[in-house]
Amino acid sequence: CDKGYHYDKSLFTETVVSEFNLICDRKYLSSLSTSLYYAGMMIGSILFGNLADMIGRKPTIVLTFIGVLGSMFGITYSTSVEMYMAFRTATAAFGYGTTLGTFVYIMEVVGSEWRTFFGIGNQAFFTLGYMVMSGVAYNWRNWHDNMLVSTLLGVPFLLFAIIVPESPRWLFSKNKNKEGIKVTKLLARINKVTITDEDWEEARKAGEEIEVQNVIEKYSTLDLFRYRGTFIITIKVMFNWFVNSFVYYGISLNAGALAGDIFVNNTLNGVMEMGSFVLCILLMDRIGRRILLSGMMFLAGIGLIISFPAGLETLSLVFAFAAKIGISGSFGVIYILTTELYPTVIRSNGVAAGSVMARVGGIIAPFLIALQDDITWLPNAIFGVLAILAAFASLTFPETNGNGMMETIDEAEIFYKTRKINSQAYESSEEVGMEKKDTGHDNTAFSSISDNETKTAKF
């Protein structure tokens, strides 16, 4: 820096670093930008998790999608690093709001037999996205052009967010029964499934019992810690999300050490993740969520620990790839498991709580990677040990494979104790000494039609 510098523009004609001179005494701004991005994701987790439970899944998705597109246009035309960082942070916040709302929506409208396929499939689109970015970056080497093309590619997908109906589970959980029935009939008609008059009559009678109470209780993130069972589950969920993100970004951010073409390497990383997702789809319904989650975390941990010895470059590379496959798969599984562990009334908040800790892991990971300049083996050792600890902790989760989605906190509390759900859980409530609270929107009314509703939503 003290002898002058010039930028090598043989690969990219202009980057954020070269345009805003983020080198020498301004180099820290590049790291700060990355940290603010993850902080934005954390803000989005907290803000939009609550919003999705309050105003609905669809409005949250639409509002945040518009926010993402607006922020990305802001990034594209940024004229200073401060402007760039502000819009990038906003993009992260809105983007994770869209991600959170979309994932919860998918888990609520598909039947249990399709939950694995669509849950993992949703994650696969993230991977497909950054594989496509290899082609975008290859053809548009100026970062402004790259951002503009990326933004325009996302615009058509806003239409899907606008035309899809609200989650019927959310509607029923808020006692918006007329809207919920309308959406359920729509899904049934689209999928050519008949809901009988007996199904509706049973649901109507159960709903009348609830309407007598005429109380709608509002829920927030605090409810995750207000009940013993939910509190314990939330602590374990947060730890697992933290480790997943910490290890995932630790591996991903260190991928630049791989030799070879940057565009090819980025695509190959996506291929490995896709392979991991296919493996999860094939195994998740066969061996269960918690066993697969634990196995994938264990694979990541062992792969990381074995990958650092010096003098074993080829073997180390193989185990590093194994770690990538393991942590990618576990990240896909923990999303699905988390949505199944929480009832509808606090589901978005539960996923958001896990996501907050994931962002903490993403923020810390780059600082740990920096330690390898002094102690080469330390980062991988820490990543590996934490992954193995999370693997053992995952075994303590209750298995949700094949279960219906829970609707109320009462139902969830009983499930955490008895491992039984829906009507079986209520029959067991006296056995565990659980006194039901008057929540004002018991799941009974919805449970009668939820089995039929989830059968209909296979798209």
C-alpha positions in Angstrom: 0.0 0.0 0.0 2.8 2.4 0.8 4.3 1.8 -2.7 1.1 2.3 -4.6 -1.2 -0.4 -6.1 -3.2 -1.3 -9.1 -6.2 -3.6 -9.7 -6.0 -6.8 -11.8 -9.1 -6.5 -14.0 -8.4 -9.5 -16.1 -11.2 -11.6 -14.4 -13.7 -8.9 -13.4 -13.8 -5.4 -15.0 -15.1 -3.8 -11.8 -15.9 -5.0 -8.3 -17.1 -3.4 -5.1 -13.5 -3.6 -3.8 -12.0 -1.9 -6.8 -14.7 0.8 -7.2 -14.7 1.9 -3.6 -11.0 1.1 -2.9 -11.7 -1.3 -0.1 -8.0 -2.1 0.5 -5.2 -0.9 2.8 -6.7 1.3 5.5 -10.2 0.8 4.1 -10.0 -3.1 3.9 -12.0 -3.4 7.1 -15.0 -2.0 5.3 -15.3 -5.2 3.3 -15.5 -7.4 6.4 -17.8 -4.9 8.0 -20.1 -5.1 5.0 -20.3 -8.9 5.4 -21.0 -8.6 9.1 -23.7 -6.1 8.5 -25.3 -8.4 5.9 -25.6 -11.2 8.5 -26.8 -8.7 11.1 -29.5 -7.7 8.5 -30.6 -11.4 8.3 -30.8 -11.4 12.1 -33.0 -8.4 12.1 -35.2 -10.0 9.4 -35.5 -13.2 11.5 -36.7 -11.3 14.6 -39.0 -8.8 12.8 -40.6 -10.9 10.1 -41.0 -14.0 12.2 -43.3 -12.1 14.4 -45.0 -10.4 11.5 -45.7 -13.6 9.7 -47.5 -14.9 12.8 -49.4 -11.7 13.3 -50.6 -10.6 9.8 -50.2 -13.9 7.9 -47.7 -15.7 5.7 -48.8 -14.3 2.4 -48.7 -10.6 3.3 -45.3 -11.0 4.9 -43.9 -12.8 1.8 -45.3 -10.1 -0.6 -44.1 -7.1 1.5 -40.6 -8.5 2.1 -40.3 -9.6 -1.6 -41.0 -6.0 -2.7 -38.5 -4.8 -0.1 -35.8 -7.2 -1.5 -36.3 -6.0 -5.0 -36.2 -2.4 -4.0 -33.1 -2.8 -1.9 -31.3 -4.8 -4.7 -32.0 -1.9 -7.1 -30.5 0.4 -4.4 -27.4 -1.8 -4.3 -27.1 -1.7 -8.1 -27.0 2.1 -8.3 -25.0 2.7 -5.1 -22.5 5.5 -5.5 -20.7 5.1 -2.1 -19.7 2.2 0.1 -22.0 3.5 2.8 -24.9 3.5 0.5 -23.9 0.0 -0.7 -23.7 -1.4 2.9 -27.0 0.2 3.9 -28.9 -1.3 0.9 -27.1 -4.7 1.3 -28.1 -4.8 5.0 -31.7 -4.0 4.0 -31.6 -6.7 1.3 -30.5 -9.3 3.9 -33.3 -8.3 6.3 -36.1 -8.4 3.7 -34.6 -11.4 2.0 -34.7 -13.5 5.1 -38.3 -12.4 5.8 -39.2 -13.8 2.4 -37.3 -17.0 3.0 -38.8 -17.5 6.5 -42.4 -16.8 5.4 -42.1 -19.0 2.3 -40.7 -21.9 4.1 -43.3 -21.9 6.9 -46.0 -21.5 4.2 -44.7 -24.5 2.3 -44.6 -26.7 5.5 -48.2 -25.7 6.4 -49.9 -26.3 3.0 -48.3 -29.7 2.0 -49.4 -33.0 3.5 -47.0 -34.9 5.8 -46.1 -37.3 3.0 -44.8 -34.4 0.9 -43.2 -32.4 3.6 -39.7 -33.9 3.1 -39.7 -33.5 -0.6 -40.9 -29.9 -0.6 -39.0 -28.9 2.5 -35.7 -30.0 1.1 -36.7 -28.9 -2.4 -37.2 -25.4 -1.1 -33.6 -25.4 0.2 -32.4 -26.8 -3.1 -33.6 -23.6 -4.9 -31.2 -21.6 -2.8 -28.4 -23.8 -4.1 -29.7 -23.6 -7.6 -29.7 -19.9 -7.3 -26.0 -19.5 -6.5 -25.2 -22.1 -9.3 -27.0 -19.8 -11.7 -25.0 -16.9 -10.4 -21.8 -18.6 -11.8 -23.3 -18.1 -15.3 -24.4 -14.5 -14.5 -21.0 -13.6 -13.1 -19.3 -15.2 -16.0 -21.3 -13.1 -18.6 -21.5 -9.8 -16.7 -18.1 -9.0 -15.1 -19.0 -5.6 -13.8 -20.7 -5.8 -10.4 -23.3 -3.2 -11.3 -24.4 -5.2 -14.4 -24.3 -8.4 -12.3 -26.6 -6.9 -9.6 -29.0 -5.5 -12.2 -29.4 -8.8 -14.0 -29.8 -10.7 -10.7 -32.5 -8.3 -9.6 -34.4 -8.5 -12.9 -34.3 -12.3 -12.7 -36.2 -12.1 -9.4 -39.0 -9.8 -10.5 -41.2 -12.5 -12.2 -41.2 -14.5 -9.0 -43.1 -11.8 -7.2 -46.2 -12.8 -9.2 -46.2 -16.2 -7.5 -46.2 -14.6 -4.1 -49.2 -12.4 -5.1 -51.4 -15.1 -6.6 -51.0 -17.9 -4.0 -53.7 -18.0 -1.3 -53.0 -17.5 2.4 -52.0 -20.5 4.5 -55.3 -22.2 5.6 -53.6 -23.4 8.8 -52.8 -19.8 9.7 -56.3 -18.7 8.9 -57.9 -21.4 11.1 -55.4 -20.6 13.9 -56.7 -17.0 13.9 -60.4 -18.2 13.9 -60.8 -16.9 10.3 -62.8 -19.9 9.5 -64.7 -18.6 6.5 -61.5 -17.7 4.7 -59.8 -20.9 5.8 -62.7 -23.0 4.4 -62.6 -21.0 1.1 -58.9 -21.7 0.7 -59.3 -25.4 1.6 -62.0 -25.8 -1.0 -59.8 -24.1 -3.6 -56.9 -26.5 -2.8 -59.2 -29.5 -2.9 -60.6 -28.4 -6.3 -57.1 -27.9 -7.8 -56.0 -31.3 -6.6 -59.2 -33.1 -7.4 -59.8 -34.2 -3.8 -63.2 -34.3 -2.2 -63.9 -33.1 1.3 -67.1 -34.7 2.4 -70.1 -33.0 4.2 -69.3 -35.2 7.2 -65.8 -33.7 7.4 -67.2 -30.1 7.3 -69.9 -30.9 9.8 -67.5 -32.4 12.3 -65.2 -29.3 11.9 -68.2 -27.0 12.3 -69.4 -28.6 15.6 -65.9 -28.4 17.0 -65.5 -24.8 15.9 -68.7 -23.8 17.7 -67.2 -25.0 21.0 -64.3 -22.6 20.4 -66.4 -19.6 19.4 -68.2 -19.7 22.8 -64.8 -18.8 24.3 -64.6 -15.8 21.9 -61.0 -15.0 22.9 -58.1 -14.6 20.5 -54.8 -14.8 22.3 -51.8 -13.1 20.6 -48.5 -14.8 20.6 -44.9 -13.5 20.4 -41.3 -14.7 20.6 -41.7 -14.6 24.4 -44.1 -17.5 24.3 -41.2 -19.7 23.1 -39.7 -19.4 26.6 -42.9 -19.2 28.7 -43.6 -22.9 28.9 -41.2 -25.6 30.1 -41.3 -28.0 27.2 -41.3 -25.2 24.5 -38.4 -23.5 26.4 -36.3 -26.7 26.3 -37.0 -27.3 22.7 -36.2 -23.7 21.8 -32.8 -23.8 23.5 -31.9 -27.0 21.6 -33.2 -25.6 18.3 -31.2 -22.4 18.8 -28.0 -24.3 19.6 -28.4 -26.5 16.5 -29.1 -23.6 14.2 -26.1 -21.8 15.6 -23.7 -24.7 14.9 -25.2 -25.4 11.5 -24.7 -21.8 10.3 -21.3 -21.5 12.1 -19.9 -24.6 10.4 -21.7 -24.0 7.0 -20.4 -20.5 6.6 -17.0 -21.5 8.0 -16.7 -24.1 5.2 -18.2 -21.9 2.5 -16.2 -18.7 3.3 -13.0 -20.7 3.3 -13.8 -22.3 -0.1 -11.6 -19.7 -1.8 -8.6 -21.8 -0.8 -9.5 -24.3 -3.4 -7.4 -24.2 -6.6 -9.0 -23.9 -10.0 -11.5 -21.8 -11.9 -13.7 -19.7 -9.6 -16.9 -20.2 -11.7 -16.4 -23.9 -12.0 -15.7 -24.3 -8.2 -18.8 -22.3 -7.3 -20.9 -24.6 -9.5 -19.3 -27.7 -8.1 -20.0 -26.5 -4.6 -23.7 -26.3 -5.7 -23.6 -29.8 -7.1 -22.3 -31.2 -3.8 -25.1 -29.5 -2.0 -27.7 -30.8 -4.5 -26.3 -34.3 -3.9 -26.7 -33.8 -0.2 -30.3 -32.7 -0.6 -31.1 -35.8 -2.8 -29.6 -38.0 -0.1 -31.8 -36.3 2.6 -35.0 -36.7 0.5 -34.2 -40.4 0.1 -33.5 -41.1 3.7 -35.5 -38.6 5.8 -38.8 -40.4 5.8 -37.1 -43.8 6.2 -34.9 -43.2 9.2 -36.5 -40.1 10.6 -35.5 -36.4 11.1 -33.4 -36.6 14.3 -31.3 -39.6 13.2 -30.6 -38.0 9.8 -29.8 -34.6 11.3 -27.4 -36.2 13.8 -25.7 -38.3 11.2 -25.2 -35.4 8.8 -23.8 -33.3 11.7 -21.5 -36.1 12.7 -20.3 -36.5 9.1 -19.5 -32.8 9.0 -17.7 -32.9 12.3 -15.5 -35.9 11.5 -14.8 -34.6 8.0 -13.6 -31.3 9.4 -11.4 -32.8 12.0 -9.7 -35.2 9.6 -9.3 -32.6 6.9 -6.7 -30.4 8.6 -3.5 -32.7 9.0 -0.6 -31.4 6.9 0.8 -33.7 4.2 -2.5 -35.4 3.4 -3.8 -32.9 0.8 -5.8 -35.3 -1.3 -7.3 -37.1 1.7 -8.0 -33.8 3.4 -9.8 -32.5 0.3 -12.0 -35.6 0.2 -13.0 -35.2 3.9 -13.5 -31.4 3.4 -16.0 -32.3 0.6 -17.6 -34.8 2.9 -18.0 -32.1 5.6 -19.6 -29.8 3.0 -22.1 -32.6 2.1 -22.9 -33.2 5.8 -23.4 -29.7 6.9 -25.5 -28.8 3.8 -27.8 -31.8 4.5 -28.1 -31.0 8.2 -29.1 -27.4 7.4 -31.9 -28.7 5.2 -33.1 -31.1 7.9 -33.1 -28.6 10.7 -35.4 -26.3 8.8 -38.0 -29.1 8.4 -37.6 -30.4 11.9 -38.0 -27.0 13.4 -41.3 -26.3 11.6 -42.6 -29.6 12.8 -41.6 -29.1 16.4 -43.6 -25.9 16.8 -47.4 -25.4 16.7 -49.0 -23.1 14.1 -49.5 -20.2 16.5 -45.7 -19.8 17.2 -44.2 -21.7 14.2 -42.7 -18.6 12.5 -41.4 -17.4 15.8 -39.7 -20.7 16.4 -38.0 -20.7 13.0 -37.1 -17.1 13.6 -35.5 -17.8 16.9 -33.3 -20.5 15.4 -32.4 -18.2 12.5 -31.3 -15.5 14.9 -28.7 -17.9 16.3 -27.8 -18.9 12.8 -26.9 -15.3 12.0 -24.8 -15.1 15.1 -22.9 -18.2 13.8 -22.5 -16.5 10.4 -21.1 -13.3 12.0 -18.6 -15.2 14.1 -17.4 -17.7 11.5 -15.1 -15.2 9.5 -13.3 -14.2 12.6 -12.5 -17.8 13.5 -11.3 -18.5 10.0 -8.8 -15.6 10.4 -7.1 -17.6 13.2 -5.8 -20.1 10.7 -3.1 -17.6 9.7 -1.5 -18.3 13.1 -2.8 -21.7 14.1 -3.7 -23.6 10.9 -5.6 -26.5 12.4 -7.6 -24.6 15.0 -10.6 -23.4 13.0 -11.4 -26.8 11.6 -10.9 -28.4 15.0 -13.4 -26.0 16.6 -15.9 -26.3 13.8 -15.6 -30.1 13.9 -16.0 -30.4 17.7 -19.1 -28.2 17.8 -20.6 -30.2 14.9 -20.1 -33.5 16.8 -21.6 -31.9 20.0 -24.6 -30.8 18.0 -24.9 -34.3 16.5 -25.4 -35.8 20.0 -27.7 -33.0 21.0 -29.9 -33.7 17.9 -30.6 -37.1 19.3 -32.6 -35.6 22.1 -35.2 -34.0 19.8 -38.6 -35.8 19.7 -39.1 -37.5 16.3 -41.7 -35.8 14.1 -41.6 -38.0 11.1 -45.1 -38.9 9.9 -46.8 -36.6 12.4 -49.4 -34.0 11.6 -48.7 -30.3 12.2 -49.5 -29.1 15.7 -51.8 -26.1 16.1 -51.6 -24.9 19.8 -49.0 -24.6 22.5 -51.1 -27.0 24.7 -50.8 -29.6 22.1 -47.1 -29.0 21.7 -46.4 -29.2 25.4 -48.2 -32.6 25.6 -46.2 -33.8 22.6 -42.9 -32.9 24.1 -43.8 -35.1 27.1 -45.7 -38.0 25.6 -44.4 -38.0 22.0 -48.0 -38.2 20.9 -49.9 -35.7 18.8 -53.4 -34.5 18.0 -56.2 -36.6 19.5 -53.7 -39.1 21.0 -52.1 -36.2 22.8 -55.3 -34.9 24.3 -56.2 -38.4 25.5 -52.9 -38.5 27.3 -53.1 -35.1 28.9 -54.4 -36.4 32.1 -51.6 -38.9 32.3 -49.0 -36.2 32.3 -50.9 -33.9 34.6 -51.3 -31.2 32.0 -54.1 -28.7 32.6 -55.3 -27.2 29.3 -55.3 -23.4 29.1 -58.1 -21.4 27.5 -56.2 -20.2 24.5 -59.2 -19.2 22.5 -58.1 -21.0 19.4 -57.7 -24.7 20.2 -56.7 -26.8 17.3 -59.7 -29.1 17.6 -61.7 -27.3 15.0 -58.9 -27.4 12.5 -57.7 -30.9 13.2 -61.0 -32.3 11.8 -60.4 -30.9 8.4 -56.6 -30.6 8.5 -56.0 -34.1 7.4 -58.2 -33.5 4.3 -56.7 -30.1 3.7 -53.1 -31.3 3.8 -54.0 -34.1 1.4 -55.2 -31.5 -1.1 -52.1 -29.3 -1.1 -49.6 -31.3 -3.2 -48.3 -28.5 -5.4 
